[in-house]
Amino acid sequence: MLPPTPPSAGATAAVSNRSGTISVRTTENGLPLELRIDPRELRYGGQRLADEVLKLCRRSAAEAGARRRDELAEGGMPAHVLDELGLPTRADVAAAQAIDDQEEPTPTSWMRQL
């Protein structure tokens, strides 16, 4: 007889900023599990860095929530229950990403410092 399978710790997701210099991995509730910051990001100041980390945490939480929704839907949970849980759909995540992309300024150069 096999031991019971422990319950899932929840979905996680990792996202990075456009340049790949900041990345976070969070739970579906937005709790940061891992944070990586390239030292070059420190030149922009603490407030800008904090704002970027929080934005990435929200994006990561939305992605993790969508993954959790997919897992539960595959397990047979009805869509109306998933809606009541507040788990985002893939369309919700894509729409939020599109808004973020529109608000983020276009870089003046695509070249990065080595």
Phi and psi in radians as a Rosetta constraint file:
Dihedral C 1 N 2 CA 2 C 2 CIRCULARHARMONIC -1.454 0.35
Dihedral N 2 CA 2 C 2 N 3 CIRCULARHARMONIC 2.562 0.35
Dihedral C 2 N 3 CA 3 C 3 CIRCULARHARMONIC -1.190 0.35
Dihedral N 3 CA 3 C 3 N 4 CIRCULARHARMONIC 2.701 0.35
Dihedral C 3 N 4 CA 4 C 4 CIRCULARHARMONIC -1.110 0.35
Dihedral N 4 CA 4 C 4 N 5 CIRCULARHARMONIC 2.571 0.35
Dihedral C 4 N 5 CA 5 C 5 CIRCULARHARMONIC -1.339 0.35
Dihedral N 5 CA 5 C 5 N 6 CIRCULARHARMONIC 2.245 0.35
Dihedral C 5 N 6 CA 6 C 6 CIRCULARHARMONIC -1.150 0.35
Dihedral N 6 CA 6 C 6 N 7 CIRCULARHARMONIC 2.627 0.35
Dihedral C 6 N 7 CA 7 C 7 CIRCULARHARMONIC -1.120 0.35
Dihedral N 7 CA 7 C 7 N 8 CIRCULARHARMONIC 2.636 0.35
Dihedral C 7 N 8 CA 8 C 8 CIRCULARHARMONIC -1.117 0.35
Dihedral N 8 CA 8 C 8 N 9 CIRCULARHARMONIC 2.447 0.35
Dihedral C 8 N 9 CA 9 C 9 CIRCULARHARMONIC -1.325 0.35
Dihedral N 9 CA 9 C 9 N 10 CIRCULARHARMONIC -0.028 0.35
Dihedral C 9 N 10 CA 10 C 10 CIRCULARHARMONIC 1.833 0.35
Dihedral N 10 CA 10 C 10 N 11 CIRCULARHARMONIC 2.871 0.35
Dihedral C 10 N 11 CA 11 C 11 CIRCULARHARMONIC -1.418 0.35
Dihedral N 11 CA 11 C 11 N 12 CIRCULARHARMONIC 2.605 0.35
Dihedral C 11 N 12 CA 12 C 12 CIRCULARHARMONIC -2.267 0.35
Dihedral N 12 CA 12 C 12 N 13 CIRCULARHARMONIC 2.834 0.35
Dihedral C 12 N 13 CA 13 C 13 CIRCULARHARMONIC -2.650 0.35
Dihedral N 13 CA 13 C 13 N 14 CIRCULARHARMONIC 2.687 0.35
Dihedral C 13 N 14 CA 14 C 14 CIRCULARHARMONIC -2.165 0.35
Dihedral N 14 CA 14 C 14 N 15 CIRCULARHARMONIC 2.408 0.35
Dihedral C 14 N 15 CA 15 C 15 CIRCULARHARMONIC -2.380 0.35
Dihedral N 15 CA 15 C 15 N 16 CIRCULARHARMONIC 2.774 0.35
Dihedral C 15 N 16 CA 16 C 16 CIRCULARHARMONIC -2.279 0.35
Dihedral N 16 CA 16 C 16 N 17 CIRCULARHARMONIC 2.779 0.35
Dihedral C 16 N 17 CA 17 C 17 CIRCULARHARMONIC -1.284 0.35
Dihedral N 17 CA 17 C 17 N 18 CIRCULARHARMONIC 3.027 0.35
Dihedral C 17 N 18 CA 18 C 18 CIRCULARHARMONIC -1.010 0.35
Dihedral N 18 CA 18 C 18 N 19 CIRCULARHARMONIC -0.684 0.35
Dihedral C 18 N 19 CA 19 C 19 CIRCULARHARMONIC -1.469 0.35
Dihedral N 19 CA 19 C 19 N 20 CIRCULARHARMONIC -0.157 0.35
Dihedral C 19 N 20 CA 20 C 20 CIRCULARHARMONIC 1.362 0.35
Dihedral N 20 CA 20 C 20 N 21 CIRCULARHARMONIC 0.245 0.35
Dihedral C 20 N 21 CA 21 C 21 CIRCULARHARMONIC -1.568 0.35
Dihedral N 21 CA 21 C 21 N 22 CIRCULARHARMONIC -0.239 0.35
Dihedral C 21 N 22 CA 22 C 22 CIRCULARHARMONIC -2.319 0.35
Dihedral N 22 CA 22 C 22 N 23 CIRCULARHARMONIC 2.282 0.35
Dihedral C 22 N 23 CA 23 C 23 CIRCULARHARMONIC -2.434 0.35
Dihedral N 23 CA 23 C 23 N 24 CIRCULARHARMONIC 2.553 0.35
Dihedral C 23 N 24 CA 24 C 24 CIRCULARHARMONIC -2.356 0.35
Dihedral N 24 CA 24 C 24 N 25 CIRCULARHARMONIC 2.637 0.35
Dihedral C 24 N 25 CA 25 C 25 CIRCULARHARMONIC -2.195 0.35
Dihedral N 25 CA 25 C 25 N 26 CIRCULARHARMONIC 2.213 0.35
Dihedral C 25 N 26 CA 26 C 26 CIRCULARHARMONIC -2.296 0.35
Dihedral N 26 CA 26 C 26 N 27 CIRCULARHARMONIC 2.951 0.35
Dihedral C 26 N 27 CA 27 C 27 CIRCULARHARMONIC -1.439 0.35
Dihedral N 27 CA 27 C 27 N 28 CIRCULARHARMONIC 3.083 0.35
Dihedral C 27 N 28 CA 28 C 28 CIRCULARHARMONIC -1.163 0.35
Dihedral N 28 CA 28 C 28 N 29 CIRCULARHARMONIC -0.275 0.35
Dihedral C 28 N 29 CA 29 C 29 CIRCULARHARMONIC -1.637 0.35
Dihedral N 29 CA 29 C 29 N 30 CIRCULARHARMONIC 0.008 0.35
Dihedral C 29 N 30 CA 30 C 30 CIRCULARHARMONIC 1.577 0.35
Dihedral N 30 CA 30 C 30 N 31 CIRCULARHARMONIC 0.113 0.35
Dihedral C 30 N 31 CA 31 C 31 CIRCULARHARMONIC -1.255 0.35
Dihedral N 31 CA 31 C 31 N 32 CIRCULARHARMONIC 2.073 0.35
Dihedral C 31 N 32 CA 32 C 32 CIRCULARHARMONIC -1.178 0.35
Dihedral N 32 CA 32 C 32 N 33 CIRCULARHARMONIC 2.297 0.35
Dihedral C 32 N 33 CA 33 C 33 CIRCULARHARMONIC -1.878 0.35
Dihedral N 33 CA 33 C 33 N 34 CIRCULARHARMONIC -0.491 0.35
Dihedral C 33 N 34 CA 34 C 34 CIRCULARHARMONIC -2.638 0.35
Dihedral N 34 CA 34 C 34 N 35 CIRCULARHARMONIC 2.420 0.35
Dihedral C 34 N 35 CA 35 C 35 CIRCULARHARMONIC -2.419 0.35
Dihedral N 35 CA 35 C 35 N 36 CIRCULARHARMONIC 2.235 0.35
Dihedral C 35 N 36 CA 36 C 36 CIRCULARHARMONIC -2.202 0.35
Dihedral N 36 CA 36 C 36 N 37 CIRCULARHARMONIC 2.225 0.35
Dihedral C 36 N 37 CA 37 C 37 CIRCULARHARMONIC -2.247 0.35
Dihedral N 37 CA 37 C 37 N 38 CIRCULARHARMONIC 2.146 0.35
Dihedral C 37 N 38 CA 38 C 38 CIRCULARHARMONIC -1.220 0.35
Dihedral N 38 CA 38 C 38 N 39 CIRCULARHARMONIC 2.362 0.35
Dihedral C 38 N 39 CA 39 C 39 CIRCULARHARMONIC -0.964 0.35
Dihedral N 39 CA 39 C 39 N 40 CIRCULARHARMONIC -0.445 0.35
Dihedral C 39 N 40 CA 40 C 40 CIRCULARHARMONIC -1.116 0.35
Dihedral N 40 CA 40 C 40 N 41 CIRCULARHARMONIC -0.424 0.35
Dihedral C 40 N 41 CA 41 C 41 CIRCULARHARMONIC -1.211 0.35
Dihedral N 41 CA 41 C 41 N 42 CIRCULARHARMONIC -0.374 0.35
Dihedral C 41 N 42 CA 42 C 42 CIRCULARHARMONIC -1.167 0.35
Dihedral N 42 CA 42 C 42 N 43 CIRCULARHARMONIC -0.351 0.35
Dihedral C 42 N 43 CA 43 C 43 CIRCULARHARMONIC -1.202 0.35
Dihedral N 43 CA 43 C 43 N 44 CIRCULARHARMONIC -0.293 0.35
Dihedral C 43 N 44 CA 44 C 44 CIRCULARHARMONIC -1.529 0.35
Dihedral N 44 CA 44 C 44 N 45 CIRCULARHARMONIC -0.144 0.35
Dihedral C 44 N 45 CA 45 C 45 CIRCULARHARMONIC 1.722 0.35
Dihedral N 45 CA 45 C 45 N 46 CIRCULARHARMONIC 2.772 0.35
Dihedral C 45 N 46 CA 46 C 46 CIRCULARHARMONIC -1.150 0.35
Dihedral N 46 CA 46 C 46 N 47 CIRCULARHARMONIC -0.701 0.35
Dihedral C 46 N 47 CA 47 C 47 CIRCULARHARMONIC -1.148 0.35
Dihedral N 47 CA 47 C 47 N 48 CIRCULARHARMONIC -0.777 0.35
Dihedral C 47 N 48 CA 48 C 48 CIRCULARHARMONIC -1.128 0.35
Dihedral N 48 CA 48 C 48 N 49 CIRCULARHARMONIC -0.705 0.35
Dihedral C 48 N 49 CA 49 C 49 CIRCULARHARMONIC -1.111 0.35
Dihedral N 49 CA 49 C 49 N 50 CIRCULARHARMONIC -0.785 0.35
Dihedral C 49 N 50 CA 50 C 50 CIRCULARHARMONIC -1.079 0.35
Dihedral N 50 CA 50 C 50 N 51 CIRCULARHARMONIC -0.743 0.35
Dihedral C 50 N 51 CA 51 C 51 CIRCULARHARMONIC -1.069 0.35
Dihedral N 51 CA 51 C 51 N 52 CIRCULARHARMONIC -0.732 0.35
Dihedral C 51 N 52 CA 52 C 52 CIRCULARHARMONIC -1.170 0.35
Dihedral N 52 CA 52 C 52 N 53 CIRCULARHARMONIC -0.717 0.35
Dihedral C 52 N 53 CA 53 C 53 CIRCULARHARMONIC -1.113 0.35
Dihedral N 53 CA 53 C 53 N 54 CIRCULARHARMONIC -0.766 0.35
Dihedral C 53 N 54 CA 54 C 54 CIRCULARHARMONIC -1.116 0.35
Dihedral N 54 CA 54 C 54 N 55 CIRCULARHARMONIC -0.702 0.35
Dihedral C 54 N 55 CA 55 C 55 CIRCULARHARMONIC -1.094 0.35
Dihedral N 55 CA 55 C 55 N 56 CIRCULARHARMONIC -0.747 0.35
Dihedral C 55 N 56 CA 56 C 56 CIRCULARHARMONIC -1.171 0.35
Dihedral N 56 CA 56 C 56 N 57 CIRCULARHARMONIC -0.614 0.35
Dihedral C 56 N 57 CA 57 C 57 CIRCULARHARMONIC -1.100 0.35
Dihedral N 57 CA 57 C 57 N 58 CIRCULARHARMONIC -0.713 0.35
Dihedral C 57 N 58 CA 58 C 58 CIRCULARHARMONIC -1.133 0.35
Dihedral N 58 CA 58 C 58 N 59 CIRCULARHARMONIC -0.748 0.35
Dihedral C 58 N 59 CA 59 C 59 CIRCULARHARMONIC -1.117 0.35
Dihedral N 59 CA 59 C 59 N 60 CIRCULARHARMONIC -0.738 0.35
Dihedral C 59 N 60 CA 60 C 60 CIRCULARHARMONIC -1.141 0.35
Dihedral N 60 CA 60 C 60 N 61 CIRCULARHARMONIC -0.714 0.35
Dihedral C 60 N 61 CA 61 C 61 CIRCULARHARMONIC -1.103 0.35
Dihedral N 61 CA 61 C 61 N 62 CIRCULARHARMONIC -0.701 0.35
Dihedral C 61 N 62 CA 62 C 62 CIRCULARHARMONIC -1.123 0.35
Dihedral N 62 CA 62 C 62 N 63 CIRCULARHARMONIC -0.750 0.35
Dihedral C 62 N 63 CA 63 C 63 CIRCULARHARMONIC -1.118 0.35
Dihedral N 63 CA 63 C 63 N 64 CIRCULARHARMONIC -0.753 0.35
Dihedral C 63 N 64 CA 64 C 64 CIRCULARHARMONIC -1.131 0.35
Dihedral N 64 CA 64 C 64 N 65 CIRCULARHARMONIC -0.675 0.35
Dihedral C 64 N 65 CA 65 C 65 CIRCULARHARMONIC -1.106 0.35
Dihedral N 65 CA 65 C 65 N 66 CIRCULARHARMONIC -0.688 0.35
Dihedral C 65 N 66 CA 66 C 66 CIRCULARHARMONIC -1.156 0.35
Dihedral N 66 CA 66 C 66 N 67 CIRCULARHARMONIC -0.667 0.35
Dihedral C 66 N 67 CA 67 C 67 CIRCULARHARMONIC -1.121 0.35
Dihedral N 67 CA 67 C 67 N 68 CIRCULARHARMONIC -0.719 0.35
Dihedral C 67 N 68 CA 68 C 68 CIRCULARHARMONIC -1.110 0.35
Dihedral N 68 CA 68 C 68 N 69 CIRCULARHARMONIC -0.720 0.35
Dihedral C 68 N 69 CA 69 C 69 CIRCULARHARMONIC -1.051 0.35
Dihedral N 69 CA 69 C 69 N 70 CIRCULARHARMONIC -0.772 0.35
Dihedral C 69 N 70 CA 70 C 70 CIRCULARHARMONIC -1.058 0.35
Dihedral N 70 CA 70 C 70 N 71 CIRCULARHARMONIC -0.756 0.35
Dihedral C 70 N 71 CA 71 C 71 CIRCULARHARMONIC -1.063 0.35
Dihedral N 71 CA 71 C 71 N 72 CIRCULARHARMONIC -0.810 0.35
Dihedral C 71 N 72 CA 72 C 72 CIRCULARHARMONIC -1.184 0.35
Dihedral N 72 CA 72 C 72 N 73 CIRCULARHARMONIC -0.662 0.35
Dihedral C 72 N 73 CA 73 C 73 CIRCULARHARMONIC -1.135 0.35
Dihedral N 73 CA 73 C 73 N 74 CIRCULARHARMONIC -0.693 0.35
Dihedral C 73 N 74 CA 74 C 74 CIRCULARHARMONIC -1.136 0.35
Dihedral N 74 CA 74 C 74 N 75 CIRCULARHARMONIC -0.488 0.35
Dihedral C 74 N 75 CA 75 C 75 CIRCULARHARMONIC -1.411 0.35
Dihedral N 75 CA 75 C 75 N 76 CIRCULARHARMONIC -0.025 0.35
Dihedral C 75 N 76 CA 76 C 76 CIRCULARHARMONIC 1.762 0.35
Dihedral N 76 CA 76 C 76 N 77 CIRCULARHARMONIC 0.123 0.35
Dihedral C 76 N 77 CA 77 C 77 CIRCULARHARMONIC -1.278 0.35
Dihedral N 77 CA 77 C 77 N 78 CIRCULARHARMONIC 2.326 0.35
Dihedral C 77 N 78 CA 78 C 78 CIRCULARHARMONIC -1.155 0.35
Dihedral N 78 CA 78 C 78 N 79 CIRCULARHARMONIC 2.630 0.35
Dihedral C 78 N 79 CA 79 C 79 CIRCULARHARMONIC -1.061 0.35
Dihedral N 79 CA 79 C 79 N 80 CIRCULARHARMONIC -0.643 0.35
Dihedral C 79 N 80 CA 80 C 80 CIRCULARHARMONIC -1.171 0.35
Dihedral N 80 CA 80 C 80 N 81 CIRCULARHARMONIC -0.536 0.35
Dihedral C 80 N 81 CA 81 C 81 CIRCULARHARMONIC -1.231 0.35
Dihedral N 81 CA 81 C 81 N 82 CIRCULARHARMONIC -0.728 0.35
Dihedral C 81 N 82 CA 82 C 82 CIRCULARHARMONIC -1.089 0.35
Dihedral N 82 CA 82 C 82 N 83 CIRCULARHARMONIC -0.657 0.35
Dihedral C 82 N 83 CA 83 C 83 CIRCULARHARMONIC -1.114 0.35
Dihedral N 83 CA 83 C 83 N 84 CIRCULARHARMONIC -0.728 0.35
Dihedral C 83 N 84 CA 84 C 84 CIRCULARHARMONIC -1.121 0.35
Dihedral N 84 CA 84 C 84 N 85 CIRCULARHARMONIC -0.558 0.35
Dihedral C 84 N 85 CA 85 C 85 CIRCULARHARMONIC -1.270 0.35
Dihedral N 85 CA 85 C 85 N 86 CIRCULARHARMONIC -0.253 0.35
Dihedral C 85 N 86 CA 86 C 86 CIRCULARHARMONIC 1.399 0.35
Dihedral N 86 CA 86 C 86 N 87 CIRCULARHARMONIC 0.307 0.35
Dihedral C 86 N 87 CA 87 C 87 CIRCULARHARMONIC -1.359 0.35
Dihedral N 87 CA 87 C 87 N 88 CIRCULARHARMONIC 2.284 0.35
Dihedral C 87 N 88 CA 88 C 88 CIRCULARHARMONIC -1.279 0.35
Dihedral N 88 CA 88 C 88 N 89 CIRCULARHARMONIC 2.673 0.35
Dihedral C 88 N 89 CA 89 C 89 CIRCULARHARMONIC -1.547 0.35
Dihedral N 89 CA 89 C 89 N 90 CIRCULARHARMONIC 2.940 0.35
Dihedral C 89 N 90 CA 90 C 90 CIRCULARHARMONIC -1.054 0.35
Dihedral N 90 CA 90 C 90 N 91 CIRCULARHARMONIC -0.629 0.35
Dihedral C 90 N 91 CA 91 C 91 CIRCULARHARMONIC -1.138 0.35
Dihedral N 91 CA 91 C 91 N 92 CIRCULARHARMONIC -0.671 0.35
Dihedral C 91 N 92 CA 92 C 92 CIRCULARHARMONIC -1.075 0.35
Dihedral N 92 CA 92 C 92 N 93 CIRCULARHARMONIC -0.769 0.35
Dihedral C 92 N 93 CA 93 C 93 CIRCULARHARMONIC -1.131 0.35
Dihedral N 93 CA 93 C 93 N 94 CIRCULARHARMONIC -0.760 0.35
Dihedral C 93 N 94 CA 94 C 94 CIRCULARHARMONIC -1.122 0.35
Dihedral N 94 CA 94 C 94 N 95 CIRCULARHARMONIC -0.705 0.35
Dihedral C 94 N 95 CA 95 C 95 CIRCULARHARMONIC -1.137 0.35
Dihedral N 95 CA 95 C 95 N 96 CIRCULARHARMONIC -0.733 0.35
Dihedral C 95 N 96 CA 96 C 96 CIRCULARHARMONIC -1.137 0.35
Dihedral N 96 CA 96 C 96 N 97 CIRCULARHARMONIC -0.674 0.35
Dihedral C 96 N 97 CA 97 C 97 CIRCULARHARMONIC -1.138 0.35
Dihedral N 97 CA 97 C 97 N 98 CIRCULARHARMONIC -0.696 0.35
Dihedral C 97 N 98 CA 98 C 98 CIRCULARHARMONIC -1.103 0.35
Dihedral N 98 CA 98 C 98 N 99 CIRCULARHARMONIC -0.703 0.35
Dihedral C 98 N 99 CA 99 C 99 CIRCULARHARMONIC -1.140 0.35
Dihedral N 99 CA 99 C 99 N 100 CIRCULARHARMONIC -0.775 0.35
Dihedral C 99 N 100 CA 100 C 100 CIRCULARHARMONIC -1.045 0.35
Dihedral N 100 CA 100 C 100 N 101 CIRCULARHARMONIC -0.722 0.35
Dihedral C 100 N 101 CA 101 C 101 CIRCULARHARMONIC -1.126 0.35
Dihedral N 101 CA 101 C 101 N 102 CIRCULARHARMONIC -0.635 0.35
Dihedral C 101 N 102 CA 102 C 102 CIRCULARHARMONIC -1.222 0.35
Dihedral N 102 CA 102 C 102 N 103 CIRCULARHARMONIC -0.631 0.35
Dihedral C 102 N 103 CA 103 C 103 CIRCULARHARMONIC -1.364 0.35
Dihedral N 103 CA 103 C 103 N 104 CIRCULARHARMONIC -0.431 0.35
Dihedral C 103 N 104 CA 104 C 104 CIRCULARHARMONIC -1.349 0.35
Dihedral N 104 CA 104 C 104 N 105 CIRCULARHARMONIC 2.253 0.35
Dihedral C 104 N 105 CA 105 C 105 CIRCULARHARMONIC -1.156 0.35
Dihedral N 105 CA 105 C 105 N 106 CIRCULARHARMONIC 2.566 0.35
Dihedral C 105 N 106 CA 106 C 106 CIRCULARHARMONIC -1.291 0.35
Dihedral N 106 CA 106 C 106 N 107 CIRCULARHARMONIC 2.346 0.35
Dihedral C 106 N 107 CA 107 C 107 CIRCULARHARMONIC -1.086 0.35
Dihedral N 107 CA 107 C 107 N 108 CIRCULARHARMONIC 2.558 0.35
Dihedral C 107 N 108 CA 108 C 108 CIRCULARHARMONIC -1.345 0.35
Dihedral N 108 CA 108 C 108 N 109 CIRCULARHARMONIC -0.345 0.35
Dihedral C 108 N 109 CA 109 C 109 CIRCULARHARMONIC -2.567 0.35
Dihedral N 109 CA 109 C 109 N 110 CIRCULARHARMONIC 2.481 0.35
Dihedral C 109 N 110 CA 110 C 110 CIRCULARHARMONIC -1.561 0.35
Dihedral N 110 CA 110 C 110 N 111 CIRCULARHARMONIC -0.056 0.35
Dihedral C 110 N 111 CA 111 C 111 CIRCULARHARMONIC -1.442 0.35
Dihedral N 111 CA 111 C 111 N 112 CIRCULARHARMONIC 2.390 0.35
Dihedral C 111 N 112 CA 112 C 112 CIRCULARHARMONIC -1.872 0.35
Dihedral N 112 CA 112 C 112 N 113 CIRCULARHARMONIC 2.666 0.35
Dihedral C 112 N 113 CA 113 C 113 CIRCULARHARMONIC -1.281 0.35
Dihedral N 113 CA 113 C 113 N 114 CIRCULARHARMONIC 2.380 0.35
